[in-house]
């Protein structure tokens, strides 16, 4: 299908011209995501123009919001145009299928490895590459090979391990489908008796929902809840009272992925450890690490 090349190009040039804040630098990335969705759902020229008009209006309306909140609005607008709620249903099913095979392989190797905690932690972070919002051309197997031998750009894993041992309750914030199977392996490895696993409150890119988590058996290793909001992040002001009760009472919060980092980084909460692969220049510059780095990060800890 012929794309609206002129409209897309003009929009990207406009979106990236002024580099004022994190949100403005994210607009080009947003557009790449929707360009792929234009092709996937075979939008007509009229539908593409309708969405691009909505895109510009949304950027103006939500210019003081976080990037994940803007992404939520864009997702909802696109869904209305195509009449489909779960835009990444096929990708999520495929991700879980691929990850299940790898989970079955690694679940026998991790317990007999030299350091099960470190290996399971690295595999969990490798799983964060399974992100169709950031890039639909990822290779989970090569990412696993890379993370196993990599040094973390920010490494608070020892502090994390100590906190896990001390914590009476742990809240684990999910990110992507597929990735959740590597989370499951990490949860099995740390073997903590009181873990709550929180997924999105609705469809948000390829982020895990309650259905996805139950489908991979996460409820066999943790209590599974929704956070009450359908943005690709944890935005505390928008989360449900049930989630906030768990969040406020948790001794430790393990936060997976870049979206959750964007939502929580300004909380300055010593309980939160961010586990992720840094996928864009914006976050790389913010964290002072290279794009593609793996990190275990607590903002209140000093290296």
N, C-alpha and C positions, 0 to 999 in steps of 0.2 A: 504493500500500500504506500502511495506517495505521501510523505509527511508534509506538514505545514512548515517547510524549512525556513521560509522568511520570517514567519511569526515566531518560531522557536528561537532563531538566531537573534532577532531583534530583542526579544524578551530577555534572553540571557545577557546580552550586552547591557541592557538597562539595569538588570538586577545586580550585576557585579561591578557597576561603574563606581559606586561609592562604598568604601569599606569602613563604615562607621562602627558597627557592632557585630556581634556573632551572628545575629539573625540575617543581616544583609549579606554576609559571606556564604550563607547557606542556600540562598535562593537558586543559584546555578545548579546546585546538587539536587534541590527539589525538582527543578525542571527536567533534569536527566531522568529522574524516577518516573515522571509523568510522560515523558517522551516514550519510554519503554512501555508504559501502560497504554498510550495511544496505539502503539503497534499491537500489543497483546489483545486488546479489545476491539481493534479495527474501527476506531472512531472515524466518523465522517468529518469532512472539513468544517462543517457547521458546528459539530460537537467540540472539535478542537478549539475553534475560535471562542465558543461559549466558555470552555474551561479556562482558556488563557485570560479572558476578560475577568472571570471570577478570581483567577490567580492574582492579578494586579490589585483588584479591590481588596482581597484578603490581606495582602502584604501591607496595604495602607491602613486597614482597619486594625490589624494586630501588630503594628510595628513595635510596640512596647512589650510584646509577649515573648515567651521562650520559643526557641525553634521547634521543639516537640509540640507545643500548643498550636503553632502555625500549621505544622504538618497535619495535625488532627483536623483542622478546619479544611485544609486542602483535600484530605482523604474523603471527608464527608461530602464536599462539593463534587468531587469526581464520582463518588458512588451514586449520587443522585442522577448525574448525567447518564451513566451507563446502566443504572438500575440493578447494581450488584453491591451487596454489603461487604462481603469478604473478598477483597480484590486480590489477595494472595493465597487463596485457598489451595490451589494446585501446588504452589511453591512450598507451602507448609507441609502438605502431605508428603511431597517428595523429600523435603529436608528431614522429616521424621523417619522416613524409610531408610535414607542413606545413613543417618546417624544411628539408627537401631542396629544396623550391621556392624558399625564400628564399635558401638557400645558392647555388643555381644563379644567382640574380639578382645577389647581392652578390659572388660570386667573380669576376665580370667588372668590377665597379666598384671594389673595394678596391685592386687593383694600380695603377690609374690615378688614384687619389685623391691629394689633396695630401699626406696623411700616412697611408700604408697601415697602419703599426703602430697608431696611435691609433684609426683606424676599425675595424680588425679586433679590437682590444682591447675597444672599446665594444660591438661586435656580440656578442662572446663573453659579455660581462657581461649584455647584454640577454637572451641565451638562457637565463640563469639563472631567468627568470620562469616557465619551463615546468616547474612544480613542482606536481604533483597532491597532494602531501602537505600543502603549505601552503595551496593554493587551487586549485580546479578551474575558476575563472572568470577566466582571464587572457587578455590580448590581446598577442600577441608583436609584431604590427606596430606598435601604438601605443607599446609599450615601446621598440622600436627607434627610433621617431621621437623619443621623449623622451630616450633616452640619448645620441643623436647631438648634441643641443644642451645636454645637462646638464653641470654641473660635478661632478666626483667629490667626495663629502663627505669622503673621505680619499683622497688622491691620491699614491701612491708609484709611479706609472707610469714616471717617468723612471728611478728607481732599478731598477725591474724591467727596463726596456729595457737598462740598463747591465749588469745581472747576466746577462741572456740572451746578450749579446755576450761576456762573460767566461767563461761556464759551458762546461765540456767535456761535461757530461751534465745533462739536465733530466728531472725526474719531473713529470708532469702528472696531477693527480688529478681524475678525472671526477666529475660529479654526475648530472644528469638526462638521460634519453633526449630527443631533439630538440635540446636544448642542445648535445649532442656534435657536431652538424654545425657549429655556430658555433665550437666549439673546433677542429674540423678546419680551418676557414678561418683561424683565428688561427695555428695550427701551420704551415699552408702559408705564411702571411705572414712569420713570423719565420724560417722556412727554416733551422732548426737541424739539424745532421746526426745528433744523438744524443738523441732524445726517446723516453721510455717513457711510455705512456699507461695509467694504472691505473684499472680499473673495479671494481665491487663483486664480491664472491666468490659472490653468489647474489642471489635476488630481494629487493629492498628498496624498497617504494613504487614510484615510477616511475624510480628510479635506473637508470643504464645498466649493462648486463651485457656480458659478452664477446660474446654473440650480437648485441646492439644495436650495439656498436662495429664489429664485423666487417661487419655488414649495411650500414653507411654508409661503409665503405671506410677506416676509421681506420687499418687496418694498412698502407695505402699511404703514409701520411705519418709513422707512428710505430710503434714496437714496442708491442704491446698485451698487457697482463697483467692478471690478477685480483689483488685485494688479499687474498683468502683469508678474508674475513669478510662476512656478509650483513646488516650494519647500514647504515642510510642515513648513513654517516659513515666517516671513516678513524679507526679506534680501534687505535692502534699495538700495544697489548698483545695484541690478538686477531688481528693480521694474520699472513699466512704468512711463512715464512722466505725464500721467493723474493722476496716483496714487500719485506721488511725489508732484504734485501741491496741491492736497487735504491735503496730509500729512504736507507739509510745512506751509500751511495756517491755520491748525486746532489749536484751542485754547486748546484743550484737546484730548489726545489719550487714548482710553480704549483698552488694549491689552489682548485678551483672550488666555489662554493656554500656555503650556510649550515651544512649538516650537517658538511662537512669542517672548517669553522671551529670548530664546537662540539667536534669531536674533537681538534683540534690547537692550539687557541688557547693552551693552557697550556704548550706545548712551549718557548716562548720561543726559537725557532730562527730565526736570522737568514737562513736559506736559504729560508724559507717566505713566499710572497706570496699573500694571499687575494684572490680576485676574485669578487665577488658583488653581488647586490641584497639589501638588508636587508629581510626580509619580515615581521618581527614586532617588537612593542614590547620584548620581552625582549632581543633582540640589539641593537636600536636604543639602548636604555638602556645596555647594556654597552659599546657603542662610542661612545656620546655623539653619535649622529647621528639624523636623522629616519628614521622608517619609510619605506621606498620608495627610500632613497638608494642610489646606486651607489658602490662603493668598490674601490680597489686598495690593499691594506693589508699592511704588514709591521710587526708589533708592536715590532720592535727599532729602527725608524726614527723619527726625530723630524721633524715637519713644519718 
